[in-house]
């Protein structure tokens, strides 16, 4: 009985919301790679001798790579799964569009930061 009172959504709203979510999910993979690269490049600028030691199997650059990759991977998974769940639950509401716009802005910002650093 309650489903009769729910507002019906236009298929365009569903298509737009899910396609923007898919774009943000694809961009999150690029953000993972770019963010990891920025942090490792910055580390190598402060500790250049460590980059040379990696070639011989020494140094801590591989540990830095792992410590960076884990939080970025968790962020990427949270954006994909959490973004889909939020879009699915609050489809067409202004809060869902705001969240999607903020996620896309953060992802584009990180990608632009990686481009200029």
C-alpha positions in Angstrom: 0.0 0.0 0.0 2.8 2.4 0.8 4.4 1.9 -2.6 1.4 3.6 -4.3 2.3 6.8 -2.5 6.0 6.8 -3.5 6.9 9.2 -6.2 7.6 7.6 -9.6 11.0 8.4 -11.0 11.6 9.1 -14.6 13.9 6.6 -16.3 16.1 9.5 -17.3 16.8 10.2 -13.6 17.8 6.6 -13.1 20.0 6.6 -16.2 21.7 9.9 -15.3 22.3 9.0 -11.7 23.7 5.5 -12.4 25.8 6.7 -15.3 27.3 9.5 -13.1 28.0 6.9 -10.4 29.7 4.7 -13.0 31.9 7.6 -14.1 32.8 8.4 -10.5 33.7 4.7 -10.0 36.0 4.7 -13.0 37.5 8.0 -11.9 38.2 6.5 -8.5 40.6 4.0 -10.1 42.4 6.9 -11.7 42.5 8.7 -8.4 44.0 5.7 -6.8 46.8 5.5 -9.3 47.4 9.3 -9.4 47.3 9.7 -5.6 49.7 6.9 -5.1 52.0 8.4 -7.7 51.9 11.9 -6.2 52.8 10.6 -2.7 55.6 8.3 -3.9 57.1 11.1 -6.1 57.0 13.5 -3.1 58.7 10.9 -0.9 61.3 10.3 -3.6 62.0 14.1 -3.7 62.6 14.2 0.0 64.6 10.9 0.2 66.3 10.4 -3.3 68.8 7.9 -2.0 65.9 5.6 -1.0 64.8 5.4 -4.7 68.3 4.2 -5.7 68.3 1.6 -3.0 65.0 0.0 -4.2 66.8 -1.3 -7.3 69.0 -3.5 -5.1 66.1 -4.6 -3.0 66.7 -2.4 0.0 65.1 0.8 1.3 61.6 1.5 2.5 59.9 2.7 -0.8 58.0 -0.6 -1.1 56.7 -0.2 2.4 55.6 3.3 1.6 53.9 2.0 -1.5 51.9 -0.6 0.6 51.0 1.9 3.3 49.7 4.3 0.7 47.9 1.7 -1.4 45.8 0.3 1.4 44.0 3.5 2.5 43.5 4.6 -1.1 42.0 1.2 -2.0 39.6 1.5 0.9 38.6 4.9 -0.3 38.1 3.6 -3.8 35.9 0.8 -2.5 33.9 3.1 -0.3 33.3 5.5 -3.2 32.1 2.6 -5.4 29.9 0.7 -3.0 28.8 3.6 -0.7 28.1 5.8 -3.7 25.9 3.2 -5.3 24.0 2.5 -2.1 23.4 6.2 -1.4 22.3 6.8 -5.0 20.0 3.8 -4.9 18.4 4.8 -1.6 18.0 8.5 -2.2 17.4 8.5 -6.0 16.5 11.9 -7.4 16.7 13.8 -4.2 18.9 16.9 -3.9 21.1 15.3 -1.2 22.1 12.5 -3.6 23.0 14.9 -6.4 25.0 17.0 -3.9 27.0 14.0 -2.7 27.6 12.9 -6.3 28.8 16.4 -7.2 31.1 16.5 -4.2 32.6 13.1 -5.0 33.2 14.1 -8.6 34.7 17.5 -7.6 37.1 15.7 -5.2 38.1 13.2 -7.8 38.8 15.8 -10.5 40.7 17.9 -7.9 43.0 15.0 -7.0 43.5 14.3 -10.7 44.4 17.9 -11.4 46.7 18.0 -8.4 48.5 15.0 -9.8 48.8 16.6 -13.2 50.4 19.8 -11.8 52.7 18.3 -9.1 
